[in-house]
């Protein structure tokens, strides 16, 4: 994947992804570590995580956000209400944003885009409203455009994401049950027209039955479906 340039993308199981740019910016999306059965036990995060991006409030996407913020000095980026919740829980540096907005994260422009999913967060006091579900388009300066869809169904406005931002790598949930499965992800691929798809949110728990092999059969050779073990980075040399 030469178009990645100096950017590294590492899937860490479920929907957790580490992005490292050639200029040294480290971005962790949806940190689900301690309770994630697919997290690679021999993998160590960089000492510095500059930004921790959250797509929505569910525990399998936010469970370790405050811990990552404290241990690695990360600024938590999320939809406004979720950012405020994380700050109340102990994340000292947050950036709240909303759908359609963009923020500059050093050499990366992060644009928050729509997702179709529920988004509440649960704690010892019950379930809380923390905004709506979202995805992120990450435009790396002098590098690739990456799209992390978060948890979502397929929706026709993915075509707008393609037209506006032209993502080269689409990180899409494929497990089914709680998100789209392989057949819907194949339709998403047609709408987005990426060079490659990194499948997310599959195999972690029994209901998430979709597989990259199913997706690859449905898409055919037009788009490369990445099949990689958690912890192995995607680079320009893959």
DAKACOR-V809160 format. One record per residue. N is the residue number from 1. RES is the residue in three letters. D_FIRST is the distance of its C-alpha to the first C-alpha in Angstrom with 1 decimal. Layout:
BEGIN
N:RES:D_FIRST + N:RES:D_FIRST
END
This chain:
BEGIN
1:UNK:0.0 + 2:UNK:3.8 + 3:UNK:5.4 + 4:UNK:5.9 + 5:UNK:8.1 + 6:UNK:10.6 + 7:UNK:10.4 + 8:UNK:10.4 + 9:UNK:11.0 + 10:UNK:13.5 + 11:UNK:15.4 + 12:UNK:19.0 + 13:UNK:20.6 + 14:UNK:22.1 + 15:UNK:20.9 + 16:UNK:20.5 + 17:UNK:17.2 + 18:UNK:16.9 + 19:UNK:14.8 + 20:UNK:15.1 + 21:UNK:14.7 + 22:UNK:14.9 + 23:UNK:18.5 + 24:UNK:19.4 + 25:UNK:19.8 + 26:UNK:19.6 + 27:UNK:19.7 + 28:UNK:20.7 + 29:UNK:20.9 + 30:UNK:23.7 + 31:UNK:24.9 + 32:UNK:26.5 + 33:UNK:27.0 + 34:UNK:30.5 + 35:UNK:31.2 + 36:UNK:27.7 + 37:UNK:28.1 + 38:UNK:24.4 + 39:UNK:23.8 + 40:UNK:22.9 + 41:UNK:26.2 + 42:UNK:25.0 + 43:UNK:22.5 + 44:UNK:23.9 + 45:UNK:22.9 + 46:UNK:22.9 + 47:UNK:26.5 + 48:UNK:25.8 + 49:UNK:24.2 + 50:UNK:24.7 + 51:UNK:24.4 + 52:UNK:24.8 + 53:UNK:24.0 + 54:UNK:26.0 + 55:UNK:25.5 + 56:UNK:29.1 + 57:UNK:32.0 + 58:UNK:31.7 + 59:UNK:32.1 + 60:UNK:28.9 + 61:UNK:27.0 + 62:UNK:29.5 + 63:UNK:31.3 + 64:UNK:30.1 + 65:UNK:29.7 + 66:UNK:33.0 + 67:UNK:32.5 + 68:UNK:29.1 + 69:UNK:30.7 + 70:UNK:33.6 + 71:UNK:31.9 + 72:UNK:28.9 + 73:UNK:30.4 + 74:UNK:28.2 + 75:UNK:29.1 + 76:UNK:29.0 + 77:UNK:27.7 + 78:UNK:28.9 + 79:UNK:31.0 + 80:UNK:34.4 + 81:UNK:36.5 + 82:UNK:34.0 + 83:UNK:33.6 + 84:UNK:37.4 + 85:UNK:37.7 + 86:UNK:35.3 + 87:UNK:37.3 + 88:UNK:40.5 + 89:UNK:39.1 + 90:UNK:38.4 + 91:UNK:35.1 + 92:UNK:36.6 + 93:UNK:33.9 + 94:UNK:32.6 + 95:UNK:31.3 + 96:UNK:32.5 + 97:UNK:31.1 + 98:UNK:31.1 + 99:UNK:29.5 + 100:UNK:28.4 + 101:UNK:28.6 + 102:UNK:26.2 + 103:UNK:26.5 + 104:UNK:25.1 + 105:UNK:23.7 + 106:UNK:23.5 + 107:UNK:20.4 + 108:UNK:19.3 + 109:UNK:21.1 + 110:UNK:21.6 + 111:UNK:23.1 + 112:UNK:24.9 + 113:UNK:24.7 + 114:UNK:26.8 + 115:UNK:26.6 + 116:UNK:29.2 + 117:UNK:30.5 + 118:UNK:33.4 + 119:UNK:33.1 + 120:UNK:36.2 + 121:UNK:36.4 + 122:UNK:38.9 + 123:UNK:40.8 + 124:UNK:44.3 + 125:UNK:45.9 + 126:UNK:44.3 + 127:UNK:41.6 + 128:UNK:40.8 + 129:UNK:39.5 + 130:UNK:36.5 + 131:UNK:35.1 + 132:UNK:32.9 + 133:UNK:29.4 + 134:UNK:26.4 + 135:UNK:22.7 + 136:UNK:20.7 + 137:UNK:18.4 + 138:UNK:17.0 + 139:UNK:16.4 + 140:UNK:15.3 + 141:UNK:17.1 + 142:UNK:15.2 + 143:UNK:11.9 + 144:UNK:10.4 + 145:UNK:12.8 + 146:UNK:12.8 + 147:UNK:15.6 + 148:UNK:17.4 + 149:UNK:20.1 + 150:UNK:22.4 + 151:UNK:24.9 + 152:UNK:25.7 + 153:UNK:26.9 + 154:UNK:25.3 + 155:UNK:27.0 + 156:UNK:27.2 + 157:UNK:26.5 + 158:UNK:22.8 + 159:UNK:23.1 + 160:UNK:24.3 + 161:UNK:21.3 + 162:UNK:19.1 + 163:UNK:21.7 + 164:UNK:22.1 + 165:UNK:18.7 + 166:UNK:16.0 + 167:UNK:13.6 + 168:UNK:9.9 + 169:UNK:9.8 + 170:UNK:13.2 + 171:UNK:14.7 + 172:UNK:17.7 + 173:UNK:20.7 + 174:UNK:21.5 + 175:UNK:24.5 + 176:UNK:27.3 + 177:UNK:30.8 + 178:UNK:30.0 + 179:UNK:27.0 + 180:UNK:25.6 + 181:UNK:24.9 + 182:UNK:22.5 + 183:UNK:24.5 + 184:UNK:24.5 + 185:UNK:20.8 + 186:UNK:20.3 + 187:UNK:22.5 + 188:UNK:20.6 + 189:UNK:17.4 + 190:UNK:19.6 + 191:UNK:20.9 + 192:UNK:17.7 + 193:UNK:15.6 + 194:UNK:12.1 + 195:UNK:8.9 + 196:UNK:8.7 + 197:UNK:11.6 + 198:UNK:12.2 + 199:UNK:15.9 + 200:UNK:18.5 + 201:UNK:22.3 + 202:UNK:22.9 + 203:UNK:25.0 + 204:UNK:26.3 + 205:UNK:29.7 + 206:UNK:31.6 + 207:UNK:31.5 + 208:UNK:27.7 + 209:UNK:27.4 + 210:UNK:24.4 + 211:UNK:21.5 + 212:UNK:17.9 + 213:UNK:19.4 + 214:UNK:21.8 + 215:UNK:19.2 + 216:UNK:17.1 + 217:UNK:20.5 + 218:UNK:21.4 + 219:UNK:18.3 + 220:UNK:17.9 + 221:UNK:15.1 + 222:UNK:14.5 + 223:UNK:12.1 + 224:UNK:9.9 + 225:UNK:11.8 + 226:UNK:10.5 + 227:UNK:13.3 + 228:UNK:13.5 + 229:UNK:16.8 + 230:UNK:17.8 + 231:UNK:17.3 + 232:UNK:14.1 + 233:UNK:11.5 + 234:UNK:7.8 + 235:UNK:6.5 + 236:UNK:4.5 + 237:UNK:6.2 + 238:UNK:5.6
END
